[in-house]
Amino acid sequence: MSQHVTSKRLTAPDITARKGKDPIVSLTSYHAHTAAIADKYVDFLLVGDSLGMVMHGFESTLPVPLELMILHGRAVMRGAKHALVVVDMPFGSYEESPQQAFRNAALVMKETQCGAIKLEGGKRMAETIRFLSERGIPVMAHIGLTPQSINILGGFKTQGRTQAQWAIIEEDAQAVTEAGAFAVVLEAIAEPLAAKITRTIPIPTIGIGASPACDGQILVMEDMLGLSPRVPKFVKEFGKVGAAIEGAIRMYAEDVRSRAFPAPENTYEMKD
């Protein structure tokens, strides 16, 4: 496994400059300890609002409050020293107006010290992306399957699988690029369309269930580690951490019940 460590923390312009070069590596992270491990290998870490489902048991990302994103953003910043840290703007924190988005995004950056924020939406969010970018807030866009819109989309459905859908998604990609986004996540988009968008726009595309032709890839860390009970088709499990945790807990429980733990080496003796 190769390590990717830089002498200084990567920035949004560093990620933009990687367009068309070596693939950009990224993962989600929600805690200091996983951030510290991943920091050796990734270019950016996303504090995704997926933490609502992965860590807190919500059925979607919609209930996640801004305060929770800030809490986890701080933790990841304490663990990561080199990767750019991007924090998701949760549902309801930016859609009302560019001014609302600026207030909340500025709060996130002040409170966490992260290097950028991410928000969902293409053409409809272009004005907001431009407003934030012009005021010093780097924005990563997110188009295709946008989980905060599942009630409109009718669930977690792949986008762009028919030619009739292509024009709208391509317009979204062009709109966020022209508005000043430094990169764009393409989620659950048919491979030929994701590849075409990557060729067409001058900012990096970060694929999740998109195309190997994207400029980078991202996965939810718990999914790729084998910690999640169910994962989408686009996930490859690179580990079986869930099974390892269960095995360790089972052995612990057996040792406690048999009084094999704690053993003498796990206890403290008197000094006198």
C-alpha positions in Angstrom: 0.0 0.0 0.0 1.4 3.4 -1.0 1.4 6.3 1.4 0.7 9.9 0.3 2.1 12.3 2.8 2.9 16.0 2.1 4.8 18.4 4.2 1.8 20.8 4.5 -1.9 20.4 4.5 -3.4 20.2 1.1 -5.8 22.9 0.0 -8.7 23.2 -2.4 -6.5 24.7 -5.1 -4.1 21.7 -4.7 -7.0 19.4 -5.5 -8.1 21.4 -8.5 -4.6 21.3 -9.8 -4.7 17.5 -9.8 -7.2 17.5 -12.7 -6.1 14.9 -15.3 -3.1 13.8 -13.3 -2.7 11.0 -10.7 -6.1 9.9 -9.4 -7.3 11.8 -6.3 -7.9 9.5 -3.3 -10.5 10.3 -0.7 -12.6 8.7 2.0 -15.2 9.8 4.5 -14.1 10.1 8.1 -16.0 11.0 11.2 -13.5 10.5 14.1 -10.0 11.6 15.0 -8.5 8.1 15.1 -9.7 7.0 11.6 -8.7 10.4 10.2 -5.2 9.9 11.6 -4.9 6.5 9.9 -6.4 7.5 6.5 -4.4 10.8 6.5 -1.3 8.9 5.4 -2.9 7.7 2.2 -5.6 10.1 1.0 -5.7 13.6 -0.6 -8.9 14.7 1.1 -11.2 13.5 3.8 -14.9 14.2 3.7 -16.8 14.7 6.9 -20.0 13.5 5.2 -23.5 13.9 6.5 -23.6 10.1 5.8 -22.5 10.0 9.5 -26.2 10.3 10.3 -26.8 6.9 8.9 -23.4 5.3 9.6 -22.9 6.4 13.1 -26.2 7.6 14.5 -28.7 5.1 12.9 -30.8 7.5 10.9 -32.6 6.1 7.9 -31.4 9.0 5.7 -29.1 12.0 6.0 -32.0 14.5 6.4 -32.1 14.6 10.2 -28.5 15.6 10.6 -28.1 19.0 12.3 -25.3 21.5 11.6 -24.0 21.1 15.2 -23.3 17.4 14.6 -21.3 18.2 11.4 -19.2 20.7 13.4 -18.6 18.3 16.2 -17.4 15.6 13.9 -15.5 18.1 11.7 -13.5 19.2 14.8 -12.6 15.5 15.5 -11.4 14.8 12.0 -9.3 18.0 12.0 -7.6 16.9 15.2 -6.7 13.6 13.5 -5.7 14.7 10.0 -2.6 16.7 9.5 -2.0 16.6 5.8 -5.2 15.8 3.9 -7.7 18.6 3.0 -10.7 18.2 5.2 -14.1 19.0 3.6 -17.2 19.2 5.7 -20.7 18.5 4.3 -23.4 21.1 4.7 -26.4 19.3 6.1 -30.0 19.5 4.7 -31.7 22.8 5.6 -28.5 24.7 6.3 -27.9 26.3 2.8 -30.9 25.9 0.5 -32.9 28.9 1.6 -30.6 31.6 0.2 -26.9 32.3 -0.5 -26.8 34.5 2.6 -28.0 31.6 4.8 -25.5 29.3 3.1 -22.7 31.8 3.8 -23.6 32.2 7.5 -23.6 28.5 8.1 -20.6 27.7 5.9 -18.6 30.4 7.6 -19.6 29.0 11.0 -18.5 25.5 10.0 -15.1 26.8 8.8 -14.6 29.0 11.8 -15.5 26.2 14.3 -13.7 23.3 12.6 -10.9 25.0 10.8 -11.6 22.8 7.8 -10.4 23.7 4.3 -13.7 23.5 2.3 -17.4 22.7 2.5 -19.5 20.5 0.2 -23.1 21.0 -0.8 -25.5 19.1 -2.9 -27.2 20.4 -6.1 -26.2 21.4 -9.6 -27.8 24.2 -11.6 -30.2 25.2 -8.8 -27.2 25.8 -6.4 -25.0 27.7 -8.8 -25.8 31.1 -7.5 -25.0 29.9 -3.9 -21.7 28.3 -5.0 -20.7 31.5 -6.7 -21.7 33.6 -3.6 -19.6 31.4 -1.3 -16.6 31.2 -3.6 -16.5 34.9 -4.1 -16.4 35.3 -0.3 -13.5 33.0 0.4 -15.3 29.7 1.0 -14.1 26.8 -1.2 -17.0 24.7 -2.4 -17.1 21.1 -3.5 -20.2 20.4 -5.5 -22.2 17.2 -5.6 -24.5 16.1 -8.4 -26.2 13.0 -9.7 -27.7 11.0 -6.9 -28.0 13.6 -4.1 -29.0 11.8 -0.9 -30.6 14.9 0.6 -33.1 14.9 -2.2 -34.3 11.3 -1.9 -37.9 12.3 -1.2 -37.9 14.0 -4.6 -35.9 11.3 -6.4 -38.0 8.5 -4.9 -35.1 6.8 -3.2 -31.4 6.1 -3.8 -31.6 5.7 -7.5 -28.8 5.6 -10.1 -28.9 8.7 -12.4 -28.2 9.0 -16.1 -29.1 5.5 -17.1 -31.2 6.8 -20.0 -30.1 9.3 -22.6 -33.1 11.5 -21.7 -31.5 12.2 -18.3 -28.0 13.1 -19.6 -28.7 16.8 -20.6 -29.9 17.8 -17.1 -26.9 16.2 -15.4 -24.4 17.7 -17.9 -26.0 21.1 -17.3 -25.5 20.6 -13.6 -21.9 19.8 -14.0 -21.3 22.8 -16.3 -23.2 25.2 -13.9 -21.3 24.2 -10.8 -18.0 24.6 -12.7 -18.8 28.0 -14.0 -20.0 29.0 -10.5 -16.6 28.4 -9.0 -16.7 24.9 -7.4 -13.2 23.5 -7.1 -14.3 19.9 -7.6 -17.5 18.0 -8.0 -18.7 14.7 -6.6 -20.5 12.5 -9.2 -22.6 10.0 -7.3 -24.4 6.9 -8.7 -24.1 8.2 -12.3 -24.1 5.8 -15.3 -20.4 5.2 -16.3 -20.5 6.6 -19.8 -22.0 9.9 -18.6 -19.6 10.2 -15.7 -16.7 9.6 -18.1 -18.1 12.2 -20.5 -18.5 14.8 -17.8 -14.9 14.2 -16.6 -13.6 14.8 -20.1 -15.7 18.0 -20.5 -15.3 20.1 -17.4 -12.0 21.6 -16.2 -12.4 20.8 -12.5 -11.8 17.4 -10.9 -14.6 14.9 -10.8 -14.7 12.6 -7.7 -16.6 9.4 -8.4 -18.7 7.4 -6.0 -20.6 4.8 -8.1 -19.6 6.6 -11.2 -16.7 5.9 -13.6 -13.0 4.8 -13.2 -12.4 7.6 -15.6 -13.2 10.2 -12.9 -10.3 12.3 -11.6 -10.7 10.7 -8.2 -12.7 8.3 -6.1 -14.4 8.4 -2.7 -16.2 5.8 -0.6 -17.7 5.8 2.9 -15.0 4.4 5.0 -17.2 2.0 7.0 -18.5 0.6 3.7 -15.1 -0.2 2.3 -13.9 -1.6 5.6 -16.8 -4.2 5.8 -18.4 -2.5 8.8 -21.8 -1.7 7.1 -24.5 -4.4 7.0 -25.6 -3.5 3.5 -23.7 -1.6 0.8 -24.5 -0.4 -2.7 -23.2 -2.2 -5.8 -20.5 0.4 -6.3 -18.8 -0.4 -3.0 -15.8 -2.8 -2.9 -15.1 -4.2 0.6 -11.3 -3.9 1.1 -11.6 -5.3 4.6 -13.7 -7.4 6.9 -13.5 -5.2 10.0 -17.0 -5.9 11.1 -16.4 -9.6 11.3 -13.1 -9.0 13.2 -14.8 -6.7 15.7 -17.6 -9.3 16.3 -15.0 -12.0 16.7 -13.0 -10.0 19.3 -16.2 -9.1 21.2 -17.3 -12.7 21.3 -13.9 -13.8 22.7 -14.0 -11.1 25.2 -17.4 -12.1 26.4 -16.4 -15.7 26.7 -13.2 -14.8 28.7 -15.2 -12.6 31.1 -17.8 -15.3 31.7 -15.2 -18.0 32.2 -13.2 -15.6 34.4 -10.2 -16.1 32.1 -10.1 -12.3 31.9 -8.7 -10.3 33.6 -5.7 -12.6 34.0 -2.8 -11.8 36.5 -1.0 -9.8 33.8 -4.0 -7.5 33.5 -4.3 -6.7 37.2 -2.2 -4.5 39.6 -0.3 -5.9 42.6 0.4 -4.2 45.9 3.7 -2.4 46.2 4.3 -3.3 49.8 
